[in-house]
Amino acid sequence: MPRLDARGCLGLLLVITGIRSLGSPLLGLFQMLRFDSDPDSTTIVLTALPLATSVLQIGAGCAFAFHKPTAGWIALTGYLMSVVGFVVVFVFELRPREVGGLSLLAMAGESLGHPIVFVVALAMARTAGSNARREVGVMLIIYALSGLLGIAVQLVEQVRIIIEVAPDGAHILSQLAWIAAYLAVALLQLRAGLRLYRGSEGRSLGVYVVAAIANEVLWMAVYAIIAVVDGQDDPRLLTAMHAIGAFIAIAFPLFLWGFVRSQPAGAGGDPHLPMLPTWNALLYLPFLALRPLALEELVVSRWQALSGTLTMALGAAVVALGVSTVLATVMALRERRSTKLFAIVATVIALVLISGIVVAMYTETAEPIRTGPFLQIAAIMAVLAWVHRAPIARSV
């Protein structure tokens, strides 16, 4: 049976989160090369360090996932140093001039929190293993659920736009087509994850990978054509943005597909619980601890704040979510049966919080909602409760 120890699971998580963090650094690099013929040293550092951070994170993750711990620790050290360097430069460049002190503290803490959590988790990880294919299946389920929740939020956003802006029929049809396409891909992703988790993969993973790639290529081409036909001021920038997004969206399923193909075939029935939901939850603890300090920047842009009452209500919900997530994660690490209860509570709080942000969008501001982290936390906690629905088999 294919086995994956705790460090291998953390390596997988490092790769996946590293791939998904590449978008902003790549776009920043493109903008610097495209618009700044003579960038100053600060601009170069703030552009290069995030890209180096993502690349080193992916390298460290691959090393741990494929059982090369020495190379993994070397890359992880570079990853940590690049994050520290970026935070130092960022803080000295942006302190109170552009963002408030609490917001700056939250941003710096969240940036440092990820690598610190990874280092601590890797140092403390137990050696017992679990089924590698089941771990990949669980990760696919988590991202499929968060994607489905995101599509639901997007539908609400489109209803608001229709009510307030009254766009033409072509715009509405294009948005509905986009939602339908990504809904189909998310459902295929969920199906592939469930099949992998149950040990009956079949062709489901390959079907999902092909559909995801085809969908991204199609929409990248559509947006490129629209940029040219509509006479955008800089169609190359818009095309680059969508190309980078497509590259990241394609790299995620391709890596998972390649990783699964590299593992020896094995049936399901592994008595050990998947470890990835627990490790994934750990990554969000710095975010949940520090986000109440800068809640307004999370929900809307910093130029348009929420009312005090709604901000306090959402802040209290974030604190409650943080407490329940910590309890669920600690119970999962200790392999306690109460994990399911705390995970269900965290899921419900996350969904209530997302609903509150949607209400804020309708009543307080016309700015786009930023619910991504909460969608992911809701999905992680839901899957954590689901995998702990049966009696726990302790690792040996």
N, C-alpha and C positions, 0 to 999 in steps of 0.2 A: 504494500500500500504506500502511495507517495506521502512522504512526511515533510512537515515544515515546522521547525522549532520557533520559539517565540521571537528570536532575533530575525529569523527569516520573515515572519509576519510583519515585524516592524520595518524590515527592508522593503517589503512590498508597499507598505504605507508611505514610506519615504519617497519611493519612486512615483506613486500615484499623486501624492500631494505636490511633489516637485514638478511633475508634468503640468498639473493644473495651475501652478503658479508662474508658468513661463510667459503667459500672455502679456502682462504689463511690462516686464523687462524687454521682451522682443519688440513691442510697440514703441517703447521709449527709445530703443536703439534705432529703429527705423526713423522715428521723428528727428532724432539728433542728426543722423546721416542725411536726412532729406532737407531739413530746414536750417540747420546750424552749420555753416561752413567753417566756423572757427570757434568751437565750444571751449569754455573755460574749464579749468581743472575740476571744479566742483561738479559741473554738469557731467563730465566724463565719469567721475567717481560714482555719482548717484545713478548713472545709467549702467555702468559696468558691474558694480557690486551686486545688484539684485540678480542680474543675469548669471554671474559667477555663483551666487548663492544657490540658484535653482539647479544649475548644472552639477555643482558639487553634491547637492542633496540627492539628485537622481543617481549620480555615481556611487555615493555611499549606500543608497538603497539597493542598487543592483548587486553590489558586493556582498551585502548581508543576505539578500534573497537567494543568491547563488553560492552561499557558504564560503565567502572569502573575507573573513572577519578582519584580518590585518589591513587589507586595502580599504575595507569599510571604515575602520577607525581613523585611518589617515584622511580619507575624504570627508568624514564627519567632522574632524578637527578643522579642516579648511572651511567647511560649511559654517561652523560656529563662528570662526574668526571673521568670515566675510559678513555675517549678520551683525556681529558686534561693530565692525568697521562702518557698515551702512548706518546703523542706529546712531553712532557717534557723530558722523557727518550730518545726518538728517537733523538731529537735535540741535546742533550748533548752527545749522543753516536756517531752521524754521522756528526756533524758540521765540516766544510770544509774538513775533512779528505777524505770523499768518494763522496760527492756531493757539487756543488757550492752553494754559499749563496742564490742566487735567487731561485734555484731549491728547496733548503731546505725550504725557505719561502713559496713557492707555495705548497709544500707537507704539511707543518704544517697548512697553512691557509685552504686548502681544507679539511683536517681531522677535523679541528675545525668548519668549515663552516656548515657541515651537521647538527650536533646537535644544533648549534645556530639557524639555520633556522627553525628547528623543534620547538624549544622552543618558538621563536618569533611567528611563525605561529599558534601554539597551543594557545598562550596567546591572539592573535588577532582574532582567528577564530570566524566567526559569527555562530549563533546557528541554522539558518535555514537549513533544510535538503534537501536531494535529494534521488532518488530511489537507494537503495543499490545495486540491481542487475545491474542497468545501470552503476554504478560506477565500479563494477567488470568487466563488459563488456568493458568499456573504457580502463581499465588497460590491459585486454587481447589483445585488438586491438593495443595498444601502443607497447607491447612486441612482438606481431606478426609482426608488420611492421618493427621494429628494427631488428628482426630475419631475415626477408626477405631481408632487406638491407645488413645484415651481410653475408647472403648466396651469394648475388651478389658479394660482395667484395671477399669472399672466392673463387668463380669461377675465378675471375681475378687473384688471388694469384696462383691458380692451373695452369692457363695458363702460368704464369711467370715461375713456376717450370718446366713445361713441356718444355718450350723453353730453359731454362738455364741449366737444370740438365738432361733432357731426361730420366725420370724414366721408369721402366719396366711397362708392361701392367697391371700386378697385382696391382701395386700401383695406377695407374690411375683409374682402375675399383673400387678399394676400396674407393677412394676419391669421385668418382661419386656416389657410393652407399650411402656414408655418406651424401653427399649433397642432394640426392633424398629423403632419409629418413627424414632429418630435414626439408626439404622443405614441405613434406607432413604434418608433425606435425605443422609447422608454419601456413599452410593454414587451418588446422582443428582448430587451436587456433584462427585465424582470424574469421572463420565462427562462432565459439562459442561466441566470443566477440560481433559480429554483432547481433547474435540472442538475447543475453542477453540485449544488448542496446535497441533493438526493442521490447523487452518484449515477445519474442516467442522462449524461450530457447529450449524446447523439449529435445531431448537427445544429443544435440550438445556438451554441456559441458562435459557430461560423456564420450562421444566418444573421445573428445580431451584428457581428463585426462588419459583414458586407453591407448590411442596411445602414449602419452608422456612417461608414465611409461614403456610400453613395449619397446619403442625405446631406452630408457636409459639403461634398463636392458640388452637388446640385445647387444648394443655396449660396455657396460662394460664387458660382457662375451667375446666378440670378442677380445678386447684389452688385457684382461687377458690371453687368449689363445696365442695371438701373442707374449706377453712378455715371456711366458714360452717356446714356440716353437723356437723363435729367439735367445734364450739363453741370454737374457738381464742380465747385471751385477747385477742388483737388481730388479727382476720382482715384488717383493712385493711393492716397491716404486711406480712403474708405475701403478700397480693394485690399490694401495691406491689412487693415483691421480685421476684415472678414477672413482673409487668408490665414492670419495668425490664429484666429479663433478656430478655424477649420483644422489647422495643423494640430492643435492641442486636442481637439475633440476626436481626431483620428488616432493620435498617438496613444490615447488612453485605452481603447479597446484592442489596438494592435499589440500593445505591450502585454496586456492580460492574456490575449490569445497566444502569443509567443511563449509566455511563461507556462501556461497550461500545457502547451505542446511539448515543452521541455521536461515536464514531469512524467514519470512512468504511469501508465494507466492503472487505476485502482478503483475498486467499487466503493460505494458509500458504506455506512454502518459504523464509522469510526465513533467510539463511545465518547471521545473527548470533545468538549465544546469548542467552537471556533474562538480564536483569540482576537481577531481583527476588530470586532465591534468594541471590545473593551479598550484596545490600544487607540482606536479612532476617537473614542470618547475622551481619552486622556488629553488629546491634542487641543480640545476645545476648553479645557479648564482655565488656561490663562485668559482666553477671550471672555469667558463668562465672569471671571473674577474682576477684570478691568473694564469691561464694556459699560457698566453703569456709570463710570466716570465721564463717558462721552457718548451718551445714548443718542443725543440729537444728531450727531454726525453719522450714526449708523442708520437712522430711520430716514432722514432727509438731508439735504445739503446744509452746510453750516451757515448759509446765508438766509435760511428760512426756518426758524425754530418752531417746535411744537408748543402748544399751550402748557403752562406749568402743571396743571392737573393731569393731563394725559401723559406728559413726560414722567411724572412721579409714578403713575400707574404702570407704565411700561417698564420703568426702572425696577419697581418692586417685583414685576413678573420675571425680569432677567435674574434678579437675586434668587427668587424661588427656583427658577430653572437651574441656576448654578448649584444650589444646595442639593436639589434632587439628583442632578447629574453626578455630583461628587459621591453621594451616597450609593447610587446605582453602580458607579465605577468601582468604588471600594469593595462593595459586596461581590461584584463580579471577579475582582482580583482575588478575593478570599474564597471564591466559589461557594457563596452562600445562597440559599433558596430565596431569600428576600430580595435578590437582584431583580426578579421579575416585577415585584410590586413597585420598587423605586423607579425602575425603567418605565413602567406604565405611567406613573405619576409625572415623570419628566416629559414623556411624550405628550401627555395631555396639556401640561403647562406650555410646552413649546408651540403646540397648535393654537392654544388660546393667545399666546403672544403674537404669533403670526397674524391671527384674526384681528388683534388690536392694532397692529401696524397697518393692516388693510383699512380698518376704520379710520385711522389717522390720515391715510391717504385721501379718503373721501371727505373728511370733515375739516382737515387742518391745512393741507398743502397739495399743490399740484405736482410736486416733485416725484420722480420715480421712487418706488419703494426699494429698499435694500434688505431683503429678508434671507438672502443666501445662507448665512451661517445658521440661522434658526431652522431653515428647511433641512439642512444637513444634520443638525442635532436631533430634530424630531425623527428623522429616518434612522439614525444610529440607535437612539433609545428604543424605537419600535422594534428594530431587529434584535437588539439586546434582550428585550422582553420575550421575543419570539423564540430565540435559540435557548432561552432558559425555561421554556414552558414545561420541559420534561425534567425528571430527577437528574441531578448533576452527577456525572461520572468523574471522579477526581483524577487528575493527571498523576502518572506514575513515572 
